[in-house]
């Protein structure tokens, strides 16, 4: 049979821990998943990566694999003559067998009993999900069409189309990884179903910016609204509100609306911050120009007072 270097396939050292192996697998699975990858050999690489992970994540399979020693990838080899006896005591033909099938069989023998009777847990799935800001804020329901790995009654992996309907809870954020229990591959012979892991991407919004659970929005104000104070009508992700702007509001000042940010099912909530932006009129008529001129003549306000203080030092 031909040797496959499962460690090299996952890009990890032979002494890598379980977490490192799992992290490497997830990274490569995202890269080569046939539903999202643009790599020309994505499906074959995904199958190869999945096969390597299925062996190395199992302590007994990994121990059996390590006992085969090191060989060049693709090199023809035969396991030692006594290798089969050390894993269950039975005879095993190595002719025309794939390395993955070899470990599926011997793992069952090592656990005791016939591998064909052993429960097989379903595979975990991972998929990227792109949401609008509104979907992330309010929650939504989506359908995913996956090309997934499942196992038959003999424990052999096979690729099958898999359509999943998933409820996305409100309050998810960009970059969040969401675990959906039991929505992965179906277990075989009583094995538990796998989980689905969703990598969340939230598209940018023309008005709202998210920081954790807080939402920020720019609030344009006319100069007189900022000076005198005003009640302004403004949008929020949960609907329009009337915001009271206090007199003397400065450009860049944050006006807080408590509890108007993202809200999650566990009860955690963020706030909405309206960031004051002073907007000056660019077109004025003669009367308005005269009023501004009168204001300039009457006012003693110096917006550049710090310049004078610096010059006086």
N, C-alpha and C positions, 0 to 999 in steps of 0.2 A: 504494500500500500504506500501511498505518498504521504510524506510528513507535512503537517501544517503547523507553523509556529504561531500558536494562538496569542502568545504574549506580544510578538511583533505585529500581529494583525491589529491588536488593540493599542499598540504603541506604549506598552508599559514594561517595566523590568520584571524579571522572574520573581523577585521578592516583594512585588507590589501587594499592598493590603487590599481588603475587600472594597473599601470605599474608593480607593484609587481606580480599581478595575471598573467599578460601577460608574464612576465619573467619566472615565475614558469611553466606556460603551455608550453612555447617553450622548456624549459629544459627537461620536461617529454616527450613531443612529440618526441624530438630527441632520447630519451632513448628507447621509446617503439614503434617507428614507425615500422610496420611490414616489411618494405623493408630493414631495416638495423639492427633491434634489434635481439639479440640472446636470449633474455629472453623467457622462456617457455610459459608465458602467455601474450606475448607482444600485440597481437591483442586485447584481452579483456581489458587490461590496457589502451591501446591507445584509445579505444572507451569510456572507463570510464572517462579518462582525458579530451577528447574532449567534452563529455557531460557536465562535470563540468564547463569547460571554456565557453561553449556556454551560460550557464545560468549566470555565475558570471560576464562576460564581458558586459552584457546588464543591464543597470541601473534599468530598470523596472522589469526584470525577477529576478534580485538579490534582489530587495526590496520585491517582492512577496515571494521569497524563505526565506528571513530572517524573515518574519512574521509567518512562520510556526513554529518558535521556534527551540529549540535544542533537538535532540533525538540521541540515540545511533545508530551508523551505522548498517543498516539491521533491525532495530526495526520496527515492524508493527505499523502504526499510521494512523489516519484520520485527515485531516485538520479540523479546527473549523467549526461548522455549517454555520456561516455567512461569511466564507472566500470567497466562490464563489460569493456572492452578492457584496462584496466590490471590486470585479474585473470584473465589467461589468454588474452586476445585474442579470445574467442568472443562470439557474440551471446547475449543472455539476455532473455527476455520477463518483464517485471515485472507483468504482468496476473495477478490472482488468485493471487498467491504470498505465502506467509507469510514474515516476516522471518527466522525460524529456518531455513527451507528455503533461503533465499537464501545464508546464510552457510555452510551445510553444502556447498552446491554450489561457491561461490567458494573456500572453504578447500581443497577438493580440487584446483581449478584452479591455485591459487597454489603448492601443493606439487609440481605437475607431474603430468600424466596425468589420467585420468578419476577423479572422486571415487568412482565406483561400484566402483573396484578398490582403493581405499585401505583398509587395515585400520582398524577402529574399536575402540578399547578399551572394555571394559565399564564401566558406571557404578559408582561407589562407592555403597554403601548405608550408612545410619546408622540405628540403632535403639536404643531404651532397653530395658534388661533389669533386672528387679527380682528380687533373689535373697534367700533367707533367709540368716541367718548361717551355718547349717550347710552350705548349698550353696556359699557363698563360701569357707568354711574347707576343705571337703573337695574342692571341685570338683564339677561336675555336667554333664549334657548336656541341652540345651534345644532346643525346636523353635520357630522363628519363622515366622509367616505375614505376609509383607510384600506390600504393593502397590507393585511396583517399576517403575522405568523401564528398559526395554531398547530396543535398536535393531534395526530390520529390515535387510535386505540393501541397502536404499537409504539407510541411515543416518538414517532417521526415528525419533524416539523414540516409544515406545508404552508404555502401562501394562499390566503383566501380574501375575497373582498369583504369588508366589514363596515356596515353603516351604523353609526352611533348617534343617538340624540342625547344631548347633554344640556343641563341647566347651568348657566353661568351665574353665580350669585352677584348681587350688587356690590360695588365697592372694590372690584379688582383693579390692579394698577399695572402699568407697563413694566415688563420684566418679571412679573410674578409667576411662579410655577404653581399650578393648581392640581391637586391630586383628587381624582374621582374614583373612589373605591369600587372594585367589582366591575368596572367598565372595560377591562382589558380582555385578553383572550380567555376562552372558556376552559375551565379545568377538565381534565380527563380522569375517569375512574374515581370520582369523588374528590379530586384535587380542587383547591380553592380557585376561583376566578382571579385573573390578574387585575391590576389597576391601570388606570389611564392617567397620564401626566400631560397637562396642557401648559405649554409655554405661551404666556399671554403677551400680546403686543397691542397697545392701545394707540390708535392714530391721533395725531395732533388735532386740536380744535382751533378755529379762528379766534375764539374769545377766551377760552378757559385754559389755564395751565395748572398742572397738578404737582403738588409737593407732598409726598406721603398721602395722607387723607385730606389735606387742605387743598382748596381750589382758589386760584388767584385770577382776577379779572381786572383789566384796566377800566377806570371810570372817568370818562371825559367830563370836565367841568368848565363852564365859562368863568372868566375872571371874577365877575360879580357874584356868581354862585359860591365860589371859594371864599370870597371876602365876607359876604353877608350871610352865608348859610342858605340852605335850600332843601326841599324835599324832592328827590329825583326818582323817577321810575326807571328800573333797570332789570335786566334778565338775570336769572340764576338757573343752574341746571334743573332745579326742582320747580321752576316757574317764576314769573315776574313778581317783584316786590317793590315797595316804596322805601327808599333809604333816606334817612335824615342826615344831611351833610352839615356838620357844625360850622359856625362862623370861624373864619381864619384858617380854613383847611389849607395845608401846604401841598405843593406838588410832590408826589411820591408817598404821601401819608397813607397808611393802611387803615381802612375802615372795616371793622370786623363784624361779620354776621355769624353769630354762634350757631353751630350745628347744621350749617348749610353746605358743608363739604361732602365728601364721600362718606357713606354710611354702610357698614358691614352687618351681616346677620348676627354677629356676636355682640352687637350693641355699640361697638366703637364708632365714633363719628369724628369727622374733621370740621373745620370752619371754612367759611368763604371770606376772602379778603378782597375788598374793592380798593384798588390802588389809584389814588387821585392823580389825574393828568390834567393840567391847566391848558386849555385850548383857547387861543386868541382868534378873533375873527380876522379873516384875511381881506374881506370886502366890507367897507363901511361907507355910508352916505355922508353928506356934508354935516348934517345935524349930529350924527354919531361922532364924527371926527371932532366937532366943536366940543362935545361933552367930554371926550377923552382929553382934549387939550385943557379944558377947564380943570379936570381932575388932576392932571399933571402939574398945573400951576398951583393948585390948592394943597396938594399932598407934600408932606415932608418925608415920605417913605423913601429910603435908599436901599435898593435891593443888593447893592455892591458895597455895603458898609465894611465887610471883611477885607476888601481890597484896600480901603483907606487905613484900616487898622494895621494891616501888614506893612504899608508904606511908611507908617509912623514909627515903626520899630527901628 
